[in-house]
Amino acid sequence: MTDRRPAGTIERVSAPGEYEYAPLRIPAGTSRSAAAQLMSMQSDTGGWELARLQLHADGTRKVIMRRRMRLSYLPRPMV
């Protein structure tokens, strides 16, 4: 049985100084420039960086954003 998390949740890493991850799914039909702009806004507002991007056959994009764990609060990415 796999450990399923709800979409948009941030996965925490136990080791200090490591990264936290946030999976995003960008719907099909979203242009490449719009997807790039969305990810750019996430990096500007929350300190996120692109860790992985997968383009699926149906046109959806699976994006994994990451940032270093911090004590201060920063907003989570939103689509």
Backbone hydrogen bonds in HBPLUS format (Angstrom, degrees):
<---DONOR---> <-ACCEPTOR-->    atom                        ^
c    i                          cat <-CA-CA->   ^        H-A-AA   ^      H-
h    n   atom  resd res      DA  || num        DHA   H-A  angle D-A-AA Bond
n    s   type  num  typ     dist DA aas  dist angle  dist       angle   num
A0009-THR N   A0006-PRO O   3.32 MM   3  5.98 149.5  2.42 141.9 139.5     1
A0011-GLU N   A0021-TYR O   2.88 MM  10  5.22 148.0  1.98 144.3 153.0     2
A0021-TYR N   A0011-GLU O   3.24 MM  10  5.22 161.9  2.28 142.4 146.7     3
A0069-MET N   A0018-GLU O   2.96 MM  51  6.10 165.2  1.98 164.5 160.0     4
A0020-GLU N   A0067-ARG O   2.84 MM  47  5.65 156.6  1.89 163.9 170.1     5
A0067-ARG N   A0020-GLU O   3.13 MM  47  5.65 145.9  2.25 151.5 160.7     6
A0022-ALA N   A0065-MET O   2.88 MM  43  5.20 155.0  1.95 148.5 151.3     7
A0065-MET N   A0022-ALA O   3.01 MM  43  5.20 178.6  2.01 143.6 143.1     8
A0024-LEU N   A0063-VAL O   2.72 MM  39  5.01 160.2  1.76 159.3 161.5     9
A0063-VAL N   A0024-LEU O   2.84 MM  39  5.01 167.4  1.86 147.3 150.9    10
A0026-ILE N   A0061-ARG O   2.81 MM  35  5.00 161.7  1.84 151.0 156.0    11
A0061-ARG N   A0026-ILE O   2.94 MM  35  5.00 165.2  1.96 146.9 151.9    12
A0035-ALA N   A0031-SER O   2.96 MM   4  6.23 158.8  2.00 152.2 157.8    13
A0036-ALA N   A0032-ARG O   2.96 MM   4  6.15 155.8  2.02 145.5 152.4    14
A0037-GLN N   A0033-SER O   2.92 MM   4  6.09 151.1  2.01 141.2 149.1    15
A0038-LEU N   A0034-ALA O   2.94 MM   4  6.14 154.2  2.01 145.5 152.3    16
A0039-MET N   A0035-ALA O   3.03 MM   4  6.29 163.1  2.06 150.4 154.0    17
A0040-SER N   A0036-ALA O   2.93 MM   4  6.07 146.6  2.04 141.1 151.0    18
A0041-MET N   A0037-GLN O   2.97 MM   4  6.22 151.1  2.05 147.3 153.9    19
A0042-GLN N   A0038-LEU O   3.13 MM   4  6.44 151.4  2.21 144.2 151.9    20
A0043-SER N   A0039-MET O   3.05 MM   4  6.31 151.3  2.14 143.4 150.6    21
A0044-ASP N   A0040-SER O   3.01 MM   4  6.23 150.3  2.10 144.7 152.8    22
A0045-THR N   A0041-MET O   2.98 MM   4  6.08 161.4  2.01 151.1 155.2    23
A0046-GLY N   A0042-GLN O   3.00 MM   4  5.71 156.5  2.05 141.6 148.0    24
A0047-GLY N   A0043-SER O   3.22 MM   4  4.78 136.2  2.42 116.5 121.1    25
A0049-GLU N   A0066-ARG O   2.75 MM  17  5.36 148.8  1.85 149.9 160.5    26
A0066-ARG N   A0049-GLU O   2.80 MM  17  5.36 157.8  1.85 152.6 160.3    27
A0051-ALA N   A0064-ILE O   2.80 MM  13  5.45 160.2  1.84 161.7 163.5    28
A0052-ARG N   A0064-ILE O   3.21 MM  12  5.03 150.9  2.30 137.6 139.0    29
A0064-ILE N   A0052-ARG O   2.85 MM  12  5.03 163.7  1.88 152.0 151.5    30
A0054-GLN N   A0062-LYS O   2.84 MM   8  5.06 154.5  1.90 146.3 154.3    31
A0062-LYS N   A0054-GLN O   2.81 MM   8  5.06 160.7  1.85 150.6 156.4    32
A0056-HIS N   A0060-THR O   2.89 MM   4  5.48 173.2  1.89 174.4 175.1    33
A0059-GLY N   A0056-HIS O   2.99 MM   3  5.44 162.9  2.02 116.2 121.1    34
